[in-house]
Amino acid sequence: MGRECGWTRADVAEFTPRQLMEITEEVYYQKQQDWWENNYSIAQLASLTANMHRKKGSKTFKPQDFIGKRPKKRSQAVKKDLASLVAEAKVKGLKVPGLDI
């Protein structure tokens, strides 16, 4: 990702741990979104096929039954996890640069 953005190692070294965490979270979210959108059409075909061969009165299938719901961004959970990591680091006597939680 750094190469695509034109970042050097020095640029990445200037990021704070919080910034790296947020960048990683965003990239992970975008990869999940891309995977879900790429596989949604396949799931639609699977649900169509399953519904064609079902017995009367049985469950109807939706694409979400095959690939799950669209991923949601988890920003609050990550901030809480980061806060707990910072607290653990401070208890151990470690310095955590650039974090203002």
HUQUI-V757320 format. One record per residue. N is the residue number from 1. SS is DSSP state (A for helix, B for strand, O for the rest). NEAR is the number of other C-alpha atoms within 10 Angstrom. D_CENTER is the distance of its C-alpha to the mean C-alpha in Angstrom with 1 decimal. Layout:
N	SS	NEAR	D_CENTER
N	SS	NEAR	D_CENTER
This chain:
1	O	9	15.3
2	A	10	18.1
3	A	8	20.7
4	A	6	19.4
5	A	7	19.6
6	O	8	23.0
7	O	11	22.2
8	O	10	24.6
9	A	9	24.2
10	A	8	26.1
11	A	10	23.8
12	A	12	20.8
13	A	10	23.1
14	O	10	23.8
15	O	13	20.3
16	O	14	20.1
17	A	15	17.8
18	A	17	16.1
19	A	14	15.6
20	A	14	14.2
21	A	14	11.7
22	A	15	10.7
23	A	14	10.8
24	A	13	8.6
25	A	16	5.9
26	A	15	6.7
27	A	12	7.1
28	A	13	4.0
29	A	16	3.1
30	A	14	6.7
31	A	13	7.0
32	A	16	5.8
33	A	16	8.0
34	A	13	10.6
35	A	14	10.9
36	A	18	11.4
37	A	12	13.8
38	A	11	15.6
39	A	14	16.2
40	A	18	17.2
41	A	12	20.7
42	A	14	21.2
43	A	20	20.3
44	A	18	22.8
45	A	13	25.4
46	A	17	24.8
47	A	18	25.2
48	A	15	28.3
49	A	12	29.8
50	A	14	29.3
51	A	16	30.8
52	A	11	33.7
53	O	8	34.7
54	O	12	34.3
55	O	9	37.3
56	O	8	38.6
57	O	6	37.0
58	O	8	34.1
59	O	10	30.5
60	O	14	29.1
61	O	18	25.8
62	O	17	22.9
63	O	18	20.2
64	A	14	17.6
65	A	13	19.8
66	A	15	18.9
67	A	15	15.2
68	O	12	14.0
69	O	10	12.9
70	O	13	10.8
71	O	14	7.2
72	O	9	7.6
73	O	15	6.5
74	O	11	7.2
75	A	11	9.5
76	A	9	12.5
77	A	10	11.4
78	A	14	10.4
79	A	15	13.8
80	A	12	15.6
81	A	11	14.5
82	A	17	15.5
83	A	16	18.7
84	A	12	19.6
85	A	13	19.2
86	A	18	21.5
87	A	15	23.9
88	A	12	24.2
89	A	13	24.8
90	A	12	27.5
91	A	10	29.1
92	O	9	29.4
93	O	9	31.0
94	O	11	28.4
95	O	11	28.0
96	O	14	24.6
97	O	9	25.2
98	O	11	23.8
99	O	13	22.1
100	O	8	23.5
101	O	10	21.7
